[in-house]
């Protein structure tokens, strides 16, 4: 009985430590290996909702245990366009969204109305690293016009229509990269991916656990 009790205590402590893990940024080595793997997987994706010109050297990623997110920006997204951001977005209002990049997630899915999106709405891709096969979700990101002066970030999954749209709010970040990503936890199986775009916008994507 004592041995079993000690085992349960140890197991509980292990689970508690796992849930307590905070997102940390991928190291340059981890980021380089992951990005190379994902760029290779890109060749098998087929047609995407937006035509992307990815910049793998500008990628940024985070992990928390086995959970992770990695963003590969579109190289055409430039900070120097900030002063003309509204004009650039208006040009896209009659056509497709302005490409932002590609978001890859592991064991995470965007949330809509407090519930993670179902797998049938996601573009799921299996990749192999060493001797391990992983299933990842990939999203194409674009900026759309949402009103006369309002814009939103559209996330495309499996289909040609966005699976989720989140508002872009004004937030100036002088001297920032075209895309800056941060991740924070909001619960044991929930969090927020925060994107700062073009040094003037911010978008928050709520995420939850990917369905098994």
N, C-alpha and C positions, 0 to 999 in steps of 0.2 A: 504493500500500500504506500509506504514511504517513497519507494522508488518511482511509483506511478505519479505521486504527488509532485515530486521533484521534476519529473519529465513535463508535467502539465505547466508547472511554473516556468520552466525554461522555454517551452513552446510559446506561452503567453508573452513572455519577455521578448522573444524573437519577433512575434507578430507586432507587438507594440513598437518595437524599434523600426520595423519595416514601414508601418503607417506613419511614423514620426519623421521619416526621411523628407528633407526639403529639396526642391529642385536645385541642381547645380549645373553650371555651364560645362559643356563638353570640352575636354582638353583639345589642343590643336591636333594631337595625334589621333584621338578618338574621332574628331570632326573630319579629318582627312580621310580616314578609313571608311566612315559612314557615308560621306559624300560621294566617294568613288563608287561605292556599292549602289547608291541610289541613282547616280547618273547612268550606271549600267542598266538598272531596272527601268529607267526612262525609255530605253530603246524598245521595250516590250509593252509600253502603255497604249500604243496606237494613237488615234486622233484625240486631242484634248479640246475642251470647250474654248480655250484661248491659246493662241500661238505664243509660246514662251521662248525667250532667249536667255537661258539660265546662266548665272554667274556662280559656279561652285566655289570659287575662291572667296566669295563674300558670305558663304553660308554660316549660320549660327545655330547651335543646338543646346538642348537641356535634357537632363535625365534625373529621375528619382527612383532608384532601384531598377526594376524592369520596365518602368514607364518612361517614355521619352517623346520629344518633339524636335524636329529639325526643319529649318526654313532655308530654301535656296532662292535668293532674290532673282528677279529679272534684271539683266544688266542694263536695260534701257531706262530703268527707274533712277533718275538722277536728282540729287539734292539741289543742283543749280536751277532746276525747274520750279523750285518752290515759289518764286515770285510770280510765276505764270501758272501756278497749280490749278487755279479755277478755270483758266482759259483752256489748259490741256484737258481737264476733265470734261469741259463743255464739248470739246471736239469729239469726245467719245460718247456723248449722251445720245447720239443718233445711231450709234453702232455698238460694237462690242465694248466691254469694260477695258479700262486701262490695266494692262498686266502688272501684277505686283510680284508674283513668284509662285513657288510651289511649297506647300507645307506637308511634311510627312509626320505621322504620329504612330507610336507603338502603344497599344493597349489604351488608347484615348480616342474619343469621338466628340465632336462639337455637340453642345447641348442646345436644344430648342424647347422653350417653355419648361425648363428644369428637368428635361429628360434627354439622355444621350440619343443621338440619331441612330435609327435601326441600321443594321448591316446592309440591308437591301438598297439603301440610299448611298452607300459608300463605295468608293473605288478601292477595293482591297487587293493588295499585291503581295505575293510570297517571294521572299528573298532568302538566299542562303549565305550564311557567314560561317566560315570554317566548316563544322559538321552540324550546324544548327540551322533549322528553317524557321524564319520569322514571318508573321503576317502583319503587314503594315497598311495603314490607310493613307491615301495621298489626295491632297486637295489643291486645285488650281485657284489662285487668289486674284481678284481684280477689283478695281475701284469703279463704282457706278454712280451716276447722278441720281439723287433721291428726291430732289426738289429744286426750287429755283437756285438756292445757294447751298443746298445740303448734299452730302455725298455719303456713300456706304461701301463697306467692304463685302464683296460677294464671295462665297465659298462654293466651288463646284466639286461635286463628288462623281458619281457614276454617270449621270445624265448631262445634257447640255444646258439644263436650267440649274441655278444655284440651289443648294440644299439648305443654305442659311445665309442671311444677310444681317450684318451688324452695323450700327451707325458709326460714322467717323466724326469724332469730336475734335475741335480745334485745340492743339497743344503744341506750342513752338518749342523746338529743341535745337537751338543754334549750334552749328558745327557737328551735328549728328550724321551718321551714315544714312543712306537712302532708306534702309529698313533696320530698325532696332527691335529685338525681341526680348521679352522677359516673361518668366513663368512664376506664378504663385499659387499656393494651395489655398483652397477655401473649405476643405473638408477632407475626410479620409480617402474618398474616391471622387473628388471634385477639385477643379482648379480653374484658372483663367490664363489664357495666353494673351499677352499684351503686345501689340505691335505699334510702333511709332513710325510713321511714313512721311518721307520727304521733308522731315524737319518741321512739320506743321500740323500733322494729324495723328490721332490715336484711335485704335480700335481694340476692343476687348472681346475675345472669343471664349465663352464659357465652355469647359470640357468636362466630360465624365468618363467613366470606365467603358471601354469597348465591350460590347456583348460577346460572350464566348460562343 
